[in-house]
Amino acid sequence: MLTADRRKICNELVGLYKAQLPCVEPTALNTGRGWTNADLQLYDQRAERIAKLQRQLVESHTVNAVKLKATQIVPVGSWGDR
């Protein structure tokens, strides 16, 4: 389950991805859309924010170490059997 912080990050990421999508789609469709300096700056700002949020999301994920105990060892054969 996502914590409130992670949910907030994910929601912002979704919003940024949706905002970036129209900038990418017309390029793929060859509609001849021209890019202005303002378009490029806004795209770059969003891309930087996306990278920062993705980093925060990954860094916020903590893994609890779980010690596993083998209760029974089952012989599986040799590599040639597989």
Summary of the structure (lengths in Angstrom):
residues: 82
radius of gyration: 22.8
end to end distance: 38.0
largest distance: 65.6
contacts: 135
relative contact order: 0.13
helix: 65%
strand: 0%
